[in-house]
């Protein structure tokens, strides 16, 4: 019985690690290998990392692709643009999502499920279809401009599409549920006796929020911010469909390098740098969440 129990524990622990190794670590190692190769015309469009001849094995790794990223300001502007757009989208999602999550957590039990259903309802529609729907809404002769002209607020269509505004709107709309759900999880588990005690001691509602509610929901804020920031920084569909020629994000650069330029080594180097840059906030947030959980 002891052996079966130990085997079961090892299986429960080993299966997730095996899944991560096969579907995350192995593909990442393949991308790293390609990033150290040279681009060639052929299939595959990169040189082998290791070759064998009569003298034995030879390593052909190069850092030229990473040097190119550091020397060409196009990639730096793409990284900074992605960082700025993702950070702004995260802040806007937090400002919009916190009141929504607070209202859902404060609703009666019978009302919570319909409200949560409305939050998750957009996931039932294709992400691509939702992006195209925003094009129909924001274009010069779209629904929003026609409505504003019809009620007399404007006389000419507003430039709402193919600019920074439409990109941020698309990011916030697409990733807002990822902020609301972790915040709701934190807010729904708050001990209401703490709020009552703070009110009994004379604290005003805003002070109760700042001193009690906000600190206790910091883990939810951190989790929601990561769930928004990480996919937003590598977003491709939204800047490609809703953005304009001045919208430069790393997801579009990756697409162009892989499929238009067919320069897989440079594209892989771009992806490796992006993963390394994202690992820093992920590890910092994980350390913070573990410390808060232990406290």
Secondary structure, DSSP 8 states (H G I E B T S, - for coil): -HHHHHHHHHHHHHHHHHHHIIIIIHHHHHHHHHHTS-B-SSSSSB--SEEEETTEEEE----HHHHHHHH-HHHHHHHHHHHHHHHHHHHHHHHHHHHHHHHHHHS-HHHHHHHHHHHHGGGGS-HHHHHHHHHHHHSTTSHHHHHHHHTTS-SS----SSSHHHHHHHHHHHHHHHHHHHHHHHHHT--HHHHHHHHHTT--HHHHIIIIIHHHTHHHHHHHHHHHHHHHHT--HHHHHH--TT---HHHHHHIIIIIS--HHHHHHHHHHHHHHHHHHHHHHHHHHHHHHH-
